[in-house]
Amino acid sequence: MSEFSQQVGVVLDALTEGIEVAGENADMDLEVTRAGNVITLEFEDRSQMVINSHEAAGEVWVASKRGGFHFRPADGQWIDTRSGKELLALLTEEIGFHAGQPIDLSAIRF
């Protein structure tokens, strides 16, 4: 297993558990499922977000209604290659947008 695979496995584990708990805490209608390296978030309106790893690119990808985002590790964080936003900050915005209510992902640690 590559170093990237190990690193991204930790990230996806933390996101799967952390988003599920945060959604429950926010009393949000959010279903979190994981199959391998793909996390699918399904919202009350049946819209979805997908978070997955892309080993060849060395990135974590996020797809939502508002677009696709590619994150690379940098100085202990995952940073979007276009906007420069940190992964958890962007997920907080995107999940809140999809759900129509805020979510607190600050407890998630990689």
Phi and psi restraints in degrees (range 20) as a CNS / XPLOR table:
assign (resid 1 and name C) (resid 2 and name N)
       (resid 2 and name CA) (resid 2 and name C) 1.0 -74.0 20.0 2
assign (resid 2 and name N) (resid 2 and name CA)
       (resid 2 and name C) (resid 3 and name N) 1.0 163.0 20.0 2
assign (resid 2 and name C) (resid 3 and name N)
       (resid 3 and name CA) (resid 3 and name C) 1.0 -60.9 20.0 2
assign (resid 3 and name N) (resid 3 and name CA)
       (resid 3 and name C) (resid 4 and name N) 1.0 -39.8 20.0 2
assign (resid 3 and name C) (resid 4 and name N)
       (resid 4 and name CA) (resid 4 and name C) 1.0 -61.5 20.0 2
assign (resid 4 and name N) (resid 4 and name CA)
       (resid 4 and name C) (resid 5 and name N) 1.0 -45.3 20.0 2
assign (resid 4 and name C) (resid 5 and name N)
       (resid 5 and name CA) (resid 5 and name C) 1.0 -58.6 20.0 2
assign (resid 5 and name N) (resid 5 and name CA)
       (resid 5 and name C) (resid 6 and name N) 1.0 -42.4 20.0 2
assign (resid 5 and name C) (resid 6 and name N)
       (resid 6 and name CA) (resid 6 and name C) 1.0 -65.3 20.0 2
assign (resid 6 and name N) (resid 6 and name CA)
       (resid 6 and name C) (resid 7 and name N) 1.0 -45.7 20.0 2
assign (resid 6 and name C) (resid 7 and name N)
       (resid 7 and name CA) (resid 7 and name C) 1.0 -63.0 20.0 2
assign (resid 7 and name N) (resid 7 and name CA)
       (resid 7 and name C) (resid 8 and name N) 1.0 -46.6 20.0 2
assign (resid 7 and name C) (resid 8 and name N)
       (resid 8 and name CA) (resid 8 and name C) 1.0 -71.8 20.0 2
assign (resid 8 and name N) (resid 8 and name CA)
       (resid 8 and name C) (resid 9 and name N) 1.0 -29.1 20.0 2
assign (resid 8 and name C) (resid 9 and name N)
       (resid 9 and name CA) (resid 9 and name C) 1.0 -60.8 20.0 2
assign (resid 9 and name N) (resid 9 and name CA)
       (resid 9 and name C) (resid 10 and name N) 1.0 -41.7 20.0 2
assign (resid 9 and name C) (resid 10 and name N)
       (resid 10 and name CA) (resid 10 and name C) 1.0 -62.6 20.0 2
assign (resid 10 and name N) (resid 10 and name CA)
       (resid 10 and name C) (resid 11 and name N) 1.0 -43.3 20.0 2
assign (resid 10 and name C) (resid 11 and name N)
       (resid 11 and name CA) (resid 11 and name C) 1.0 -63.8 20.0 2
assign (resid 11 and name N) (resid 11 and name CA)
       (resid 11 and name C) (resid 12 and name N) 1.0 -48.0 20.0 2
assign (resid 11 and name C) (resid 12 and name N)
       (resid 12 and name CA) (resid 12 and name C) 1.0 -66.8 20.0 2
assign (resid 12 and name N) (resid 12 and name CA)
       (resid 12 and name C) (resid 13 and name N) 1.0 -37.2 20.0 2
assign (resid 12 and name C) (resid 13 and name N)
       (resid 13 and name CA) (resid 13 and name C) 1.0 -60.5 20.0 2
assign (resid 13 and name N) (resid 13 and name CA)
       (resid 13 and name C) (resid 14 and name N) 1.0 -47.8 20.0 2
assign (resid 13 and name C) (resid 14 and name N)
       (resid 14 and name CA) (resid 14 and name C) 1.0 -64.6 20.0 2
assign (resid 14 and name N) (resid 14 and name CA)
       (resid 14 and name C) (resid 15 and name N) 1.0 -40.5 20.0 2
assign (resid 14 and name C) (resid 15 and name N)
       (resid 15 and name CA) (resid 15 and name C) 1.0 -66.5 20.0 2
assign (resid 15 and name N) (resid 15 and name CA)
       (resid 15 and name C) (resid 16 and name N) 1.0 -43.5 20.0 2
assign (resid 15 and name C) (resid 16 and name N)
       (resid 16 and name CA) (resid 16 and name C) 1.0 -58.4 20.0 2
assign (resid 16 and name N) (resid 16 and name CA)
       (resid 16 and name C) (resid 17 and name N) 1.0 -53.0 20.0 2
assign (resid 16 and name C) (resid 17 and name N)
       (resid 17 and name CA) (resid 17 and name C) 1.0 -68.4 20.0 2
assign (resid 17 and name N) (resid 17 and name CA)
       (resid 17 and name C) (resid 18 and name N) 1.0 -45.7 20.0 2
assign (resid 17 and name C) (resid 18 and name N)
       (resid 18 and name CA) (resid 18 and name C) 1.0 -65.6 20.0 2
assign (resid 18 and name N) (resid 18 and name CA)
       (resid 18 and name C) (resid 19 and name N) 1.0 -41.2 20.0 2
assign (resid 18 and name C) (resid 19 and name N)
       (resid 19 and name CA) (resid 19 and name C) 1.0 -68.4 20.0 2
assign (resid 19 and name N) (resid 19 and name CA)
       (resid 19 and name C) (resid 20 and name N) 1.0 -39.7 20.0 2
assign (resid 19 and name C) (resid 20 and name N)
       (resid 20 and name CA) (resid 20 and name C) 1.0 -61.2 20.0 2
assign (resid 20 and name N) (resid 20 and name CA)
       (resid 20 and name C) (resid 21 and name N) 1.0 -47.2 20.0 2
assign (resid 20 and name C) (resid 21 and name N)
       (resid 21 and name CA) (resid 21 and name C) 1.0 -64.8 20.0 2
assign (resid 21 and name N) (resid 21 and name CA)
       (resid 21 and name C) (resid 22 and name N) 1.0 -44.3 20.0 2
assign (resid 21 and name C) (resid 22 and name N)
       (resid 22 and name CA) (resid 22 and name C) 1.0 -63.2 20.0 2
assign (resid 22 and name N) (resid 22 and name CA)
       (resid 22 and name C) (resid 23 and name N) 1.0 -38.2 20.0 2
assign (resid 22 and name C) (resid 23 and name N)
       (resid 23 and name CA) (resid 23 and name C) 1.0 -64.2 20.0 2
assign (resid 23 and name N) (resid 23 and name CA)
       (resid 23 and name C) (resid 24 and name N) 1.0 -41.4 20.0 2
assign (resid 23 and name C) (resid 24 and name N)
       (resid 24 and name CA) (resid 24 and name C) 1.0 -64.1 20.0 2
assign (resid 24 and name N) (resid 24 and name CA)
       (resid 24 and name C) (resid 25 and name N) 1.0 -43.4 20.0 2
assign (resid 24 and name C) (resid 25 and name N)
       (resid 25 and name CA) (resid 25 and name C) 1.0 -62.8 20.0 2
assign (resid 25 and name N) (resid 25 and name CA)
       (resid 25 and name C) (resid 26 and name N) 1.0 -31.1 20.0 2
assign (resid 25 and name C) (resid 26 and name N)
       (resid 26 and name CA) (resid 26 and name C) 1.0 -89.4 20.0 2
assign (resid 26 and name N) (resid 26 and name CA)
       (resid 26 and name C) (resid 27 and name N) 1.0 2.4 20.0 2
assign (resid 26 and name C) (resid 27 and name N)
       (resid 27 and name CA) (resid 27 and name C) 1.0 53.2 20.0 2
assign (resid 27 and name N) (resid 27 and name CA)
       (resid 27 and name C) (resid 28 and name N) 1.0 46.2 20.0 2
assign (resid 27 and name C) (resid 28 and name N)
       (resid 28 and name CA) (resid 28 and name C) 1.0 -98.5 20.0 2
assign (resid 28 and name N) (resid 28 and name CA)
       (resid 28 and name C) (resid 29 and name N) 1.0 139.3 20.0 2
assign (resid 28 and name C) (resid 29 and name N)
       (resid 29 and name CA) (resid 29 and name C) 1.0 -81.5 20.0 2
assign (resid 29 and name N) (resid 29 and name CA)
       (resid 29 and name C) (resid 30 and name N) 1.0 88.8 20.0 2
assign (resid 29 and name C) (resid 30 and name N)
       (resid 30 and name CA) (resid 30 and name C) 1.0 -138.8 20.0 2
assign (resid 30 and name N) (resid 30 and name CA)
       (resid 30 and name C) (resid 31 and name N) 1.0 123.8 20.0 2
assign (resid 30 and name C) (resid 31 and name N)
       (resid 31 and name CA) (resid 31 and name C) 1.0 -104.7 20.0 2
assign (resid 31 and name N) (resid 31 and name CA)
       (resid 31 and name C) (resid 32 and name N) 1.0 126.1 20.0 2
assign (resid 31 and name C) (resid 32 and name N)
       (resid 32 and name CA) (resid 32 and name C) 1.0 -112.8 20.0 2
assign (resid 32 and name N) (resid 32 and name CA)
       (resid 32 and name C) (resid 33 and name N) 1.0 120.7 20.0 2
assign (resid 32 and name C) (resid 33 and name N)
       (resid 33 and name CA) (resid 33 and name C) 1.0 -128.6 20.0 2
assign (resid 33 and name N) (resid 33 and name CA)
       (resid 33 and name C) (resid 34 and name N) 1.0 151.4 20.0 2
assign (resid 33 and name C) (resid 34 and name N)
       (resid 34 and name CA) (resid 34 and name C) 1.0 -134.6 20.0 2
assign (resid 34 and name N) (resid 34 and name CA)
       (resid 34 and name C) (resid 35 and name N) 1.0 132.5 20.0 2
assign (resid 34 and name C) (resid 35 and name N)
       (resid 35 and name CA) (resid 35 and name C) 1.0 -130.8 20.0 2
assign (resid 35 and name N) (resid 35 and name CA)
       (resid 35 and name C) (resid 36 and name N) 1.0 105.3 20.0 2
assign (resid 35 and name C) (resid 36 and name N)
       (resid 36 and name CA) (resid 36 and name C) 1.0 63.6 20.0 2
assign (resid 36 and name N) (resid 36 and name CA)
       (resid 36 and name C) (resid 37 and name N) 1.0 -122.0 20.0 2
assign (resid 36 and name C) (resid 37 and name N)
       (resid 37 and name CA) (resid 37 and name C) 1.0 -100.4 20.0 2
assign (resid 37 and name N) (resid 37 and name CA)
       (resid 37 and name C) (resid 38 and name N) 1.0 26.9 20.0 2
assign (resid 37 and name C) (resid 38 and name N)
       (resid 38 and name CA) (resid 38 and name C) 1.0 -125.3 20.0 2
assign (resid 38 and name N) (resid 38 and name CA)
       (resid 38 and name C) (resid 39 and name N) 1.0 122.1 20.0 2
assign (resid 38 and name C) (resid 39 and name N)
       (resid 39 and name CA) (resid 39 and name C) 1.0 -106.7 20.0 2
assign (resid 39 and name N) (resid 39 and name CA)
       (resid 39 and name C) (resid 40 and name N) 1.0 129.4 20.0 2
assign (resid 39 and name C) (resid 40 and name N)
       (resid 40 and name CA) (resid 40 and name C) 1.0 -115.7 20.0 2
assign (resid 40 and name N) (resid 40 and name CA)
       (resid 40 and name C) (resid 41 and name N) 1.0 129.0 20.0 2
assign (resid 40 and name C) (resid 41 and name N)
       (resid 41 and name CA) (resid 41 and name C) 1.0 -108.5 20.0 2
assign (resid 41 and name N) (resid 41 and name CA)
       (resid 41 and name C) (resid 42 and name N) 1.0 125.0 20.0 2
assign (resid 41 and name C) (resid 42 and name N)
       (resid 42 and name CA) (resid 42 and name C) 1.0 -118.5 20.0 2
assign (resid 42 and name N) (resid 42 and name CA)
       (resid 42 and name C) (resid 43 and name N) 1.0 131.4 20.0 2
assign (resid 42 and name C) (resid 43 and name N)
       (resid 43 and name CA) (resid 43 and name C) 1.0 -102.6 20.0 2
assign (resid 43 and name N) (resid 43 and name CA)
       (resid 43 and name C) (resid 44 and name N) 1.0 171.6 20.0 2
assign (resid 43 and name C) (resid 44 and name N)
       (resid 44 and name CA) (resid 44 and name C) 1.0 -53.2 20.0 2
assign (resid 44 and name N) (resid 44 and name CA)
       (resid 44 and name C) (resid 45 and name N) 1.0 -38.7 20.0 2
assign (resid 44 and name C) (resid 45 and name N)
       (resid 45 and name CA) (resid 45 and name C) 1.0 -82.8 20.0 2
assign (resid 45 and name N) (resid 45 and name CA)
       (resid 45 and name C) (resid 46 and name N) 1.0 8.1 20.0 2
assign (resid 45 and name C) (resid 46 and name N)
       (resid 46 and name CA) (resid 46 and name C) 1.0 75.1 20.0 2
assign (resid 46 and name N) (resid 46 and name CA)
       (resid 46 and name C) (resid 47 and name N) 1.0 4.7 20.0 2
assign (resid 46 and name C) (resid 47 and name N)
       (resid 47 and name CA) (resid 47 and name C) 1.0 -69.7 20.0 2
assign (resid 47 and name N) (resid 47 and name CA)
       (resid 47 and name C) (resid 48 and name N) 1.0 157.7 20.0 2
assign (resid 47 and name C) (resid 48 and name N)
       (resid 48 and name CA) (resid 48 and name C) 1.0 -132.2 20.0 2
assign (resid 48 and name N) (resid 48 and name CA)
       (resid 48 and name C) (resid 49 and name N) 1.0 154.8 20.0 2
assign (resid 48 and name C) (resid 49 and name N)
       (resid 49 and name CA) (resid 49 and name C) 1.0 -124.5 20.0 2
assign (resid 49 and name N) (resid 49 and name CA)
       (resid 49 and name C) (resid 50 and name N) 1.0 147.6 20.0 2
assign (resid 49 and name C) (resid 50 and name N)
       (resid 50 and name CA) (resid 50 and name C) 1.0 -127.3 20.0 2
assign (resid 50 and name N) (resid 50 and name CA)
       (resid 50 and name C) (resid 51 and name N) 1.0 133.6 20.0 2
assign (resid 50 and name C) (resid 51 and name N)
       (resid 51 and name CA) (resid 51 and name C) 1.0 -121.6 20.0 2
assign (resid 51 and name N) (resid 51 and name CA)
       (resid 51 and name C) (resid 52 and name N) 1.0 126.2 20.0 2
assign (resid 51 and name C) (resid 52 and name N)
       (resid 52 and name CA) (resid 52 and name C) 1.0 -149.4 20.0 2
assign (resid 52 and name N) (resid 52 and name CA)
       (resid 52 and name C) (resid 53 and name N) 1.0 163.8 20.0 2
assign (resid 52 and name C) (resid 53 and name N)
       (resid 53 and name CA) (resid 53 and name C) 1.0 -96.8 20.0 2
assign (resid 53 and name N) (resid 53 and name CA)
       (resid 53 and name C) (resid 54 and name N) 1.0 149.2 20.0 2
assign (resid 53 and name C) (resid 54 and name N)
       (resid 54 and name CA) (resid 54 and name C) 1.0 -128.0 20.0 2
assign (resid 54 and name N) (resid 54 and name CA)
       (resid 54 and name C) (resid 55 and name N) 1.0 93.4 20.0 2
assign (resid 54 and name C) (resid 55 and name N)
       (resid 55 and name CA) (resid 55 and name C) 1.0 -61.8 20.0 2
assign (resid 55 and name N) (resid 55 and name CA)
       (resid 55 and name C) (resid 56 and name N) 1.0 -40.5 20.0 2
assign (resid 55 and name C) (resid 56 and name N)
       (resid 56 and name CA) (resid 56 and name C) 1.0 -59.3 20.0 2
assign (resid 56 and name N) (resid 56 and name CA)
       (resid 56 and name C) (resid 57 and name N) 1.0 -36.0 20.0 2
assign (resid 56 and name C) (resid 57 and name N)
       (resid 57 and name CA) (resid 57 and name C) 1.0 -89.9 20.0 2
assign (resid 57 and name N) (resid 57 and name CA)
       (resid 57 and name C) (resid 58 and name N) 1.0 -13.1 20.0 2
assign (resid 57 and name C) (resid 58 and name N)
       (resid 58 and name CA) (resid 58 and name C) 1.0 68.0 20.0 2
assign (resid 58 and name N) (resid 58 and name CA)
       (resid 58 and name C) (resid 59 and name N) 1.0 37.2 20.0 2
assign (resid 58 and name C) (resid 59 and name N)
       (resid 59 and name CA) (resid 59 and name C) 1.0 -132.4 20.0 2
assign (resid 59 and name N) (resid 59 and name CA)
       (resid 59 and name C) (resid 60 and name N) 1.0 161.7 20.0 2
assign (resid 59 and name C) (resid 60 and name N)
       (resid 60 and name CA) (resid 60 and name C) 1.0 -107.0 20.0 2
assign (resid 60 and name N) (resid 60 and name CA)
       (resid 60 and name C) (resid 61 and name N) 1.0 129.6 20.0 2
assign (resid 60 and name C) (resid 61 and name N)
       (resid 61 and name CA) (resid 61 and name C) 1.0 -109.5 20.0 2
assign (resid 61 and name N) (resid 61 and name CA)
       (resid 61 and name C) (resid 62 and name N) 1.0 142.7 20.0 2
assign (resid 61 and name C) (resid 62 and name N)
       (resid 62 and name CA) (resid 62 and name C) 1.0 -127.3 20.0 2
assign (resid 62 and name N) (resid 62 and name CA)
       (resid 62 and name C) (resid 63 and name N) 1.0 128.7 20.0 2
assign (resid 62 and name C) (resid 63 and name N)
       (resid 63 and name CA) (resid 63 and name C) 1.0 -118.0 20.0 2
assign (resid 63 and name N) (resid 63 and name CA)
       (resid 63 and name C) (resid 64 and name N) 1.0 129.1 20.0 2
assign (resid 63 and name C) (resid 64 and name N)
       (resid 64 and name CA) (resid 64 and name C) 1.0 -142.0 20.0 2
assign (resid 64 and name N) (resid 64 and name CA)
       (resid 64 and name C) (resid 65 and name N) 1.0 179.7 20.0 2
assign (resid 64 and name C) (resid 65 and name N)
       (resid 65 and name CA) (resid 65 and name C) 1.0 -56.0 20.0 2
assign (resid 65 and name N) (resid 65 and name CA)
       (resid 65 and name C) (resid 66 and name N) 1.0 -31.9 20.0 2
assign (resid 65 and name C) (resid 66 and name N)
       (resid 66 and name CA) (resid 66 and name C) 1.0 -94.0 20.0 2
assign (resid 66 and name N) (resid 66 and name CA)
       (resid 66 and name C) (resid 67 and name N) 1.0 5.4 20.0 2
assign (resid 66 and name C) (resid 67 and name N)
       (resid 67 and name CA) (resid 67 and name C) 1.0 136.5 20.0 2
assign (resid 67 and name N) (resid 67 and name CA)
       (resid 67 and name C) (resid 68 and name N) 1.0 -175.1 20.0 2
assign (resid 67 and name C) (resid 68 and name N)
       (resid 68 and name CA) (resid 68 and name C) 1.0 -111.5 20.0 2
assign (resid 68 and name N) (resid 68 and name CA)
       (resid 68 and name C) (resid 69 and name N) 1.0 144.3 20.0 2
assign (resid 68 and name C) (resid 69 and name N)
       (resid 69 and name CA) (resid 69 and name C) 1.0 -133.8 20.0 2
assign (resid 69 and name N) (resid 69 and name CA)
       (resid 69 and name C) (resid 70 and name N) 1.0 140.7 20.0 2
assign (resid 69 and name C) (resid 70 and name N)
       (resid 70 and name CA) (resid 70 and name C) 1.0 -122.6 20.0 2
assign (resid 70 and name N) (resid 70 and name CA)
       (resid 70 and name C) (resid 71 and name N) 1.0 123.7 20.0 2
assign (resid 70 and name C) (resid 71 and name N)
       (resid 71 and name CA) (resid 71 and name C) 1.0 -114.3 20.0 2
assign (resid 71 and name N) (resid 71 and name CA)
       (resid 71 and name C) (resid 72 and name N) 1.0 135.0 20.0 2
assign (resid 71 and name C) (resid 72 and name N)
       (resid 72 and name CA) (resid 72 and name C) 1.0 -119.5 20.0 2
assign (resid 72 and name N) (resid 72 and name CA)
       (resid 72 and name C) (resid 73 and name N) 1.0 148.3 20.0 2
assign (resid 72 and name C) (resid 73 and name N)
       (resid 73 and name CA) (resid 73 and name C) 1.0 -70.3 20.0 2
assign (resid 73 and name N) (resid 73 and name CA)
       (resid 73 and name C) (resid 74 and name N) 1.0 137.1 20.0 2
assign (resid 73 and name C) (resid 74 and name N)
       (resid 74 and name CA) (resid 74 and name C) 1.0 -155.0 20.0 2
assign (resid 74 and name N) (resid 74 and name CA)
       (resid 74 and name C) (resid 75 and name N) 1.0 117.8 20.0 2
assign (resid 74 and name C) (resid 75 and name N)
       (resid 75 and name CA) (resid 75 and name C) 1.0 52.9 20.0 2
assign (resid 75 and name N) (resid 75 and name CA)
       (resid 75 and name C) (resid 76 and name N) 1.0 43.6 20.0 2
assign (resid 75 and name C) (resid 76 and name N)
       (resid 76 and name CA) (resid 76 and name C) 1.0 79.8 20.0 2
assign (resid 76 and name N) (resid 76 and name CA)
       (resid 76 and name C) (resid 77 and name N) 1.0 7.1 20.0 2
assign (resid 76 and name C) (resid 77 and name N)
       (resid 77 and name CA) (resid 77 and name C) 1.0 -127.7 20.0 2
assign (resid 77 and name N) (resid 77 and name CA)
       (resid 77 and name C) (resid 78 and name N) 1.0 166.5 20.0 2
assign (resid 77 and name C) (resid 78 and name N)
       (resid 78 and name CA) (resid 78 and name C) 1.0 -108.7 20.0 2
assign (resid 78 and name N) (resid 78 and name CA)
       (resid 78 and name C) (resid 79 and name N) 1.0 118.2 20.0 2
assign (resid 78 and name C) (resid 79 and name N)
       (resid 79 and name CA) (resid 79 and name C) 1.0 -117.4 20.0 2
assign (resid 79 and name N) (resid 79 and name CA)
       (resid 79 and name C) (resid 80 and name N) 1.0 133.4 20.0 2
assign (resid 79 and name C) (resid 80 and name N)
       (resid 80 and name CA) (resid 80 and name C) 1.0 -65.3 20.0 2
assign (resid 80 and name N) (resid 80 and name CA)
       (resid 80 and name C) (resid 81 and name N) 1.0 132.5 20.0 2
assign (resid 80 and name C) (resid 81 and name N)
       (resid 81 and name CA) (resid 81 and name C) 1.0 -68.4 20.0 2
assign (resid 81 and name N) (resid 81 and name CA)
       (resid 81 and name C) (resid 82 and name N) 1.0 -19.7 20.0 2
assign (resid 81 and name C) (resid 82 and name N)
       (resid 82 and name CA) (resid 82 and name C) 1.0 -102.7 20.0 2
assign (resid 82 and name N) (resid 82 and name CA)
       (resid 82 and name C) (resid 83 and name N) 1.0 -50.4 20.0 2
assign (resid 82 and name C) (resid 83 and name N)
       (resid 83 and name CA) (resid 83 and name C) 1.0 -89.7 20.0 2
assign (resid 83 and name N) (resid 83 and name CA)
       (resid 83 and name C) (resid 84 and name N) 1.0 -22.2 20.0 2
assign (resid 83 and name C) (resid 84 and name N)
       (resid 84 and name CA) (resid 84 and name C) 1.0 82.2 20.0 2
assign (resid 84 and name N) (resid 84 and name CA)
       (resid 84 and name C) (resid 85 and name N) 1.0 4.3 20.0 2
assign (resid 84 and name C) (resid 85 and name N)
       (resid 85 and name CA) (resid 85 and name C) 1.0 -74.9 20.0 2
assign (resid 85 and name N) (resid 85 and name CA)
       (resid 85 and name C) (resid 86 and name N) 1.0 149.3 20.0 2
assign (resid 85 and name C) (resid 86 and name N)
       (resid 86 and name CA) (resid 86 and name C) 1.0 -79.6 20.0 2
assign (resid 86 and name N) (resid 86 and name CA)
       (resid 86 and name C) (resid 87 and name N) 1.0 147.4 20.0 2
assign (resid 86 and name C) (resid 87 and name N)
       (resid 87 and name CA) (resid 87 and name C) 1.0 -53.5 20.0 2
assign (resid 87 and name N) (resid 87 and name CA)
       (resid 87 and name C) (resid 88 and name N) 1.0 -51.8 20.0 2
assign (resid 87 and name C) (resid 88 and name N)
       (resid 88 and name CA) (resid 88 and name C) 1.0 -66.3 20.0 2
assign (resid 88 and name N) (resid 88 and name CA)
       (resid 88 and name C) (resid 89 and name N) 1.0 -34.6 20.0 2
assign (resid 88 and name C) (resid 89 and name N)
       (resid 89 and name CA) (resid 89 and name C) 1.0 -64.8 20.0 2
assign (resid 89 and name N) (resid 89 and name CA)
       (resid 89 and name C) (resid 90 and name N) 1.0 -44.3 20.0 2
assign (resid 89 and name C) (resid 90 and name N)
       (resid 90 and name CA) (resid 90 and name C) 1.0 -67.3 20.0 2
assign (resid 90 and name N) (resid 90 and name CA)
       (resid 90 and name C) (resid 91 and name N) 1.0 -42.0 20.0 2
assign (resid 90 and name C) (resid 91 and name N)
       (resid 91 and name CA) (resid 91 and name C) 1.0 -62.4 20.0 2
assign (resid 91 and name N) (resid 91 and name CA)
       (resid 91 and name C) (resid 92 and name N) 1.0 -37.8 20.0 2
assign (resid 91 and name C) (resid 92 and name N)
       (resid 92 and name CA) (resid 92 and name C) 1.0 -59.4 20.0 2
assign (resid 92 and name N) (resid 92 and name CA)
       (resid 92 and name C) (resid 93 and name N) 1.0 -45.8 20.0 2
assign (resid 92 and name C) (resid 93 and name N)
       (resid 93 and name CA) (resid 93 and name C) 1.0 -64.8 20.0 2
assign (resid 93 and name N) (resid 93 and name CA)
       (resid 93 and name C) (resid 94 and name N) 1.0 -48.4 20.0 2
assign (resid 93 and name C) (resid 94 and name N)
       (resid 94 and name CA) (resid 94 and name C) 1.0 -69.2 20.0 2
assign (resid 94 and name N) (resid 94 and name CA)
       (resid 94 and name C) (resid 95 and name N) 1.0 -42.3 20.0 2
assign (resid 94 and name C) (resid 95 and name N)
       (resid 95 and name CA) (resid 95 and name C) 1.0 -64.6 20.0 2
assign (resid 95 and name N) (resid 95 and name CA)
       (resid 95 and name C) (resid 96 and name N) 1.0 -42.9 20.0 2
assign (resid 95 and name C) (resid 96 and name N)
       (resid 96 and name CA) (resid 96 and name C) 1.0 -59.8 20.0 2
assign (resid 96 and name N) (resid 96 and name CA)
       (resid 96 and name C) (resid 97 and name N) 1.0 -40.7 20.0 2
assign (resid 96 and name C) (resid 97 and name N)
       (resid 97 and name CA) (resid 97 and name C) 1.0 -63.1 20.0 2
assign (resid 97 and name N) (resid 97 and name CA)
       (resid 97 and name C) (resid 98 and name N) 1.0 -49.9 20.0 2
assign (resid 97 and name C) (resid 98 and name N)
       (resid 98 and name CA) (resid 98 and name C) 1.0 -62.3 20.0 2
assign (resid 98 and name N) (resid 98 and name CA)
       (resid 98 and name C) (resid 99 and name N) 1.0 -42.0 20.0 2
assign (resid 98 and name C) (resid 99 and name N)
       (resid 99 and name CA) (resid 99 and name C) 1.0 -82.7 20.0 2
assign (resid 99 and name N) (resid 99 and name CA)
       (resid 99 and name C) (resid 100 and name N) 1.0 -19.7 20.0 2
assign (resid 99 and name C) (resid 100 and name N)
       (resid 100 and name CA) (resid 100 and name C) 1.0 75.3 20.0 2
assign (resid 100 and name N) (resid 100 and name CA)
       (resid 100 and name C) (resid 101 and name N) 1.0 19.7 20.0 2
assign (resid 100 and name C) (resid 101 and name N)
       (resid 101 and name CA) (resid 101 and name C) 1.0 -157.7 20.0 2
assign (resid 101 and name N) (resid 101 and name CA)
       (resid 101 and name C) (resid 102 and name N) 1.0 156.6 20.0 2
assign (resid 101 and name C) (resid 102 and name N)
       (resid 102 and name CA) (resid 102 and name C) 1.0 -72.2 20.0 2
assign (resid 102 and name N) (resid 102 and name CA)
       (resid 102 and name C) (resid 103 and name N) 1.0 155.4 20.0 2
assign (resid 102 and name C) (resid 103 and name N)
       (resid 103 and name CA) (resid 103 and name C) 1.0 -136.8 20.0 2
assign (resid 103 and name N) (resid 103 and name CA)
       (resid 103 and name C) (resid 104 and name N) 1.0 144.9 20.0 2
assign (resid 103 and name C) (resid 104 and name N)
       (resid 104 and name CA) (resid 104 and name C) 1.0 -109.1 20.0 2
assign (resid 104 and name N) (resid 104 and name CA)
       (resid 104 and name C) (resid 105 and name N) 1.0 110.2 20.0 2
assign (resid 104 and name C) (resid 105 and name N)
       (resid 105 and name CA) (resid 105 and name C) 1.0 -103.6 20.0 2
assign (resid 105 and name N) (resid 105 and name CA)
       (resid 105 and name C) (resid 106 and name N) 1.0 14.1 20.0 2
assign (resid 105 and name C) (resid 106 and name N)
       (resid 106 and name CA) (resid 106 and name C) 1.0 -65.5 20.0 2
assign (resid 106 and name N) (resid 106 and name CA)
       (resid 106 and name C) (resid 107 and name N) 1.0 -18.1 20.0 2
assign (resid 106 and name C) (resid 107 and name N)
       (resid 107 and name CA) (resid 107 and name C) 1.0 -81.7 20.0 2
assign (resid 107 and name N) (resid 107 and name CA)
       (resid 107 and name C) (resid 108 and name N) 1.0 -10.7 20.0 2
assign (resid 107 and name C) (resid 108 and name N)
       (resid 108 and name CA) (resid 108 and name C) 1.0 -75.0 20.0 2
assign (resid 108 and name N) (resid 108 and name CA)
       (resid 108 and name C) (resid 109 and name N) 1.0 130.1 20.0 2
assign (resid 108 and name C) (resid 109 and name N)
       (resid 109 and name CA) (resid 109 and name C) 1.0 -128.4 20.0 2
assign (resid 109 and name N) (resid 109 and name CA)
       (resid 109 and name C) (resid 110 and name N) 1.0 138.8 20.0 2
